[in-house]
Amino acid sequence: MNEIARKLAIFALPVLIGITFHEVAHGLVARSMGDDTAERMGRLSLNPVRHIDPLGTIVLPLLLLVFGSGIIFGYARPVPVNPSRFRNVKRGMVLVSAAGPGSNLAIALLSGLLFRLIAWAFPAVAAKVIRAGIFANPSGGVEFLLVPIALMLAVSVQFNVLLFIFNLIPIPPLDGGRIVAGLLPPGLDARFSAVEKYGMVILLLLLFIDPFGIMSRLFGYLMVGLSTIILGITV
């Protein structure tokens, strides 16, 4: 229970920030393209409560923590978007879809920069976080404040990189699938979008059946590689 409580304390804020900014980014870009649906429904707020999905924001991450998963994942309630209100439907679809993963990449980069600043000013703190992870214990003084902050920044990088990569998988209804649909010529885009009703089934089959472990290895290499570059350390 102590380990779960420690994980919750470290993971909660980065997870809430990552999924909230992801959804708000979709809504902000949709508004700039002519669709104010999210704004009218009060979904452009940075208050995480407005975006919480009971299953994706609370139950799923908690189960992953309890069962000791190496990856913590979650999602929020999708922001409502009405593409028919876009001034340019195809361009709007691409930009709105890209906004979510783009916001996660931006958060990861900012978190990585702050982590690097701590590592530069207090190398012992960064070394402790890298070596012990969530079990890093501050020895007192400034470490009492900086070790938890450095841990949350490292988690923020990894979680937002995970959201960035996952959402760019080119299968609708993920953002990557909608970006592809927006780039395809008329006719072909509709046929591709028709896959959306089977999209989550296809995705789950790819992730959980995963013949020869191709998806898990590729996903792992991309996530660890990008997180390592952003943090400037081996995670």
C-alpha positions in Angstrom: 0.0 0.0 0.0 2.9 2.4 0.7 4.3 1.7 -2.7 0.9 2.4 -4.4 0.5 5.6 -2.4 3.9 6.8 -3.4 3.2 6.0 -7.1 -0.1 7.9 -6.9 1.6 10.9 -5.4 4.2 11.0 -8.2 2.0 10.0 -11.1 -1.3 11.8 -10.4 -0.3 15.4 -11.4 1.6 14.5 -14.6 -1.3 12.2 -15.8 -3.9 14.8 -15.1 -1.9 17.6 -16.8 -1.1 15.4 -19.9 -4.7 14.3 -20.6 -6.2 17.7 -19.8 -3.9 19.7 -22.1 -4.4 17.1 -24.8 -8.2 17.6 -24.9 -8.1 21.4 -24.4 -5.6 21.6 -27.3 -8.1 19.8 -29.6 -10.8 22.3 -28.5 -8.7 25.4 -28.9 -7.6 24.5 -32.4 -11.2 23.5 -33.3 -12.4 26.9 -32.2 -9.7 28.6 -34.3 -11.0 26.6 -37.3 -14.6 27.8 -36.8 -16.1 25.2 -34.4 -16.9 26.5 -30.9 -18.7 23.4 -29.8 -16.1 22.6 -27.0 -16.2 26.2 -25.8 -20.0 26.3 -25.6 -19.9 23.1 -23.6 -17.4 24.4 -21.1 -14.6 22.0 -22.3 -11.9 24.5 -22.9 -11.2 24.7 -19.1 -7.9 23.5 -17.6 -9.9 22.2 -14.7 -9.2 18.4 -14.9 -12.6 17.6 -13.4 -14.3 18.7 -16.6 -12.3 16.2 -18.6 -12.2 13.2 -16.3 -13.4 9.9 -17.7 -14.1 7.5 -14.8 -12.7 4.5 -16.6 -9.8 6.1 -18.5 -8.7 8.7 -16.0 -9.2 6.8 -12.7 -9.8 3.1 -13.0 -7.4 2.2 -15.8 -4.3 4.1 -14.4 -5.1 2.8 -10.9 -5.3 -0.8 -12.0 -2.0 -0.4 -13.8 -0.4 1.0 -10.6 -1.9 -1.8 -8.4 -0.7 -4.6 -10.8 2.8 -3.1 -11.1 2.6 -2.3 -14.8 5.8 -0.7 -16.2 3.6 1.7 -18.2 1.0 4.0 -16.8 -1.7 5.0 -19.3 -4.9 6.9 -19.2 -7.3 9.0 -21.3 -9.9 11.7 -20.7 -13.4 12.3 -22.1 -12.9 13.4 -25.8 -13.6 17.0 -26.4 -16.7 17.4 -28.7 -15.8 18.5 -32.2 -18.1 19.2 -35.2 -16.0 19.1 -38.4 -18.9 20.4 -40.5 -18.4 23.8 -38.9 -14.7 24.0 -40.0 -14.0 26.7 -42.6 -11.9 24.1 -44.3 -13.0 20.6 -43.3 -10.0 18.5 -44.3 -7.4 21.1 -43.1 -9.3 21.5 -39.9 -9.4 17.7 -39.3 -5.7 17.4 -39.7 -4.8 20.4 -37.4 -7.4 19.6 -34.7 -6.2 15.9 -34.6 -2.6 16.9 -34.5 -3.1 19.4 -31.7 -3.6 16.8 -29.0 -0.4 14.8 -29.6 1.4 18.1 -30.3 0.5 19.4 -26.8 1.8 16.2 -25.2 5.1 16.5 -27.1 5.3 20.2 -25.9 4.7 19.2 -22.3 7.3 16.4 -22.6 9.9 18.9 -23.9 9.2 21.5 -21.2 9.3 18.8 -18.5 12.6 17.5 -19.9 14.1 21.0 -20.0 13.1 21.5 -16.3 14.6 18.1 -15.4 17.8 19.0 -17.2 18.0 22.3 -15.2 17.7 20.4 -11.9 20.3 17.8 -13.1 22.7 20.7 -14.0 22.2 22.5 -10.7 21.8 19.5 -8.4 23.4 16.4 -10.1 23.0 14.4 -6.9 19.2 14.8 -7.1 19.1 13.6 -10.8 21.4 10.7 -10.1 19.2 9.6 -7.2 16.1 9.8 -9.3 17.7 7.9 -12.2 19.1 5.2 -9.9 16.1 4.6 -7.6 13.1 5.9 -9.6 10.0 6.3 -7.4 11.9 4.8 -4.5 14.3 7.7 -4.4 14.4 9.1 -0.9 15.5 12.7 -0.3 18.3 13.0 2.3 16.9 16.3 3.6 17.5 19.9 2.9 16.8 21.0 -0.7 16.4 17.3 -1.8 13.2 17.1 0.2 11.6 19.4 -2.4 13.6 18.6 -5.5 13.5 14.8 -5.5 9.7 14.6 -5.8 9.7 17.4 -8.4 12.4 15.7 -10.5 10.4 12.4 -10.2 7.2 14.1 -11.5 9.1 15.7 -14.3 10.6 12.4 -15.4 7.2 10.8 -15.2 5.7 13.7 -17.2 8.2 13.2 -20.0 7.5 9.4 -20.2 3.7 9.7 -19.9 3.4 12.5 -22.5 5.8 10.7 -24.9 3.5 7.6 -24.5 0.4 9.7 -25.3 2.2 11.3 -28.2 3.3 8.1 -29.8 0.1 6.1 -29.0 -2.2 8.8 -30.4 -0.3 9.0 -33.7 -0.9 5.3 -34.5 -2.7 5.7 -37.9 -5.8 3.8 -37.0 -9.1 5.7 -36.6 -10.5 6.8 -34.1 -7.0 7.7 -32.8 -5.6 11.1 -33.8 -3.2 9.5 -36.2 -6.0 7.9 -38.1 -7.9 11.1 -38.4 -4.8 12.9 -39.6 -4.4 10.3 -42.3 -8.1 10.6 -43.3 -7.7 14.4 -43.6 -4.7 14.0 -45.9 -6.3 11.4 -48.2 -8.1 12.5 -51.4 -12.0 12.7 -51.4 -13.5 9.2 -51.7 -10.5 7.4 -50.3 -10.8 9.4 -47.0 -14.4 8.2 -46.5 -13.4 4.6 -47.1 -10.5 4.9 -44.7 -12.7 6.6 -42.1 -15.2 3.7 -42.3 -12.6 1.6 -40.5 -13.3 3.7 -37.3 -16.1 1.4 -36.1 -13.6 -1.4 -36.0 -10.6 0.7 -35.1 -10.4 -0.1 -31.3 -10.9 -3.8 -32.0 -8.0 -3.7 -34.5 -5.9 -1.7 -32.1 -6.5 -4.1 -29.2 -5.7 -7.1 -31.4 -2.4 -5.5 -32.5 -1.4 -4.6 -29.0 -2.4 -7.7 -27.1 -2.0 -10.5 -29.7 1.1 -8.8 -31.2 2.6 -11.7 -33.2 6.4 -12.0 -32.6 6.2 -9.0 -30.2 6.7 -6.5 -33.1 4.3 -3.8 -31.8 5.5 -4.0 -28.2 9.2 -3.8 -29.2 8.6 -1.0 -31.7 6.5 0.9 -29.2 9.0 0.4 -26.4 12.0 1.5 -28.5 10.2 4.6 -29.6 9.1 5.5 -26.1 12.3 4.8 -24.3 14.4 6.4 -27.1 12.5 9.6 -27.3 12.2 9.9 -23.5 16.0 9.3 -23.2 16.7 12.1 -25.7 14.4 14.6 -24.0 15.6 13.8 -20.5 19.2 13.6 -21.5 19.6 10.3 -19.5 19.0 6.6 -19.8 15.5 6.0 -18.4 
